[in-house]
Amino acid sequence: MIYIISGILIFITTLNINGQFKMTPKKTKPFRSGESLRYSLKYGPIHGGDAIIELKLVKYENKTAYHSKLLAKSVGITDKLFRVRDSYESYFDPKNYSPYKAIRNIREGNYTFYNEVSFHLEDSVLYSQISDSVFKVPPGILDMVSTLYFIRGIDYKELEIGDSLNIITFFSDEIFPFPIRYKGKEIIKTKLGKFRCLVFVPVVETGRIFESEDDMTIWISDDKNLIPIRVKFDLLVGSIKCDLSEYSCLKYDFKPLE
């Protein structure tokens, strides 16, 4: 999932959106150490890849931190045509999701890329190893992986249709605004069953790979766990869908409607 999202992130627009939602973190986190989520990625009918994201509570430089690691790989005929073995890691503060360190390790075909980013947010800066550069960054900035948990950790009680989450991320040595609009609730059907979900639409730039600005959709379970159930990209060349296929060690009971 994440290697598709990361590749498409460069097309997130910087539009100003009305109805900004105050992103107040929940007092109790909706996940716990040991949680594991597995996803299946399809391009039309073709099963092209799998991704797994795991979370553990660890020590990082004498501080308690969450360490999340996301592994993505191609499978089947896709693996024979274009082998992908990507991993993304994040060490972040369990209380406010502020990242301490982000690691990106990409192996796609003959292309490889590795970088570590160290965040020093008390000084409003971060350091990127690959460019040997220090960046001045705004408060509340996140890396790609910590963004997933930040979104899950928001209190959505007062959320209304049309509200937006205005998140800021750092990716590929650039600061990316990541605006996400709330579209309402929907029941979707997956191989695991039917789930009631909150529906979010990141605002994307049209014209290159997207036809409209709402061609990326994220469905998050409307329960205490707030798990991403599905991510879908409607591209000019087809549709990519990433569905939850397995899970373990969730904090709260989790089961489909039917």
Secondary structure, DSSP 8 states (H G I E B T S, - for coil): -HHHHHHHGGGB-----SSB----B-SS-S--TT-EEEEEEEETTEEEEEEEEEEEEEEETTEEEEEEEEEEEE-HHHHHHS-BEEEEEEEE-TTT--EEEEEEEEEETTEEEEEEEEEEGGGTEEEETTTTEEEE--TT-B-HHHHHHHHHTB--TT--TT-EEEEEEEETTEEEEEEEEEEEEEEEEETTEEEEEEEEEE-B--SSSBSSTT-EEEEEESSSS--EEEEEEEETTEEEEEEEEEEES-SS------
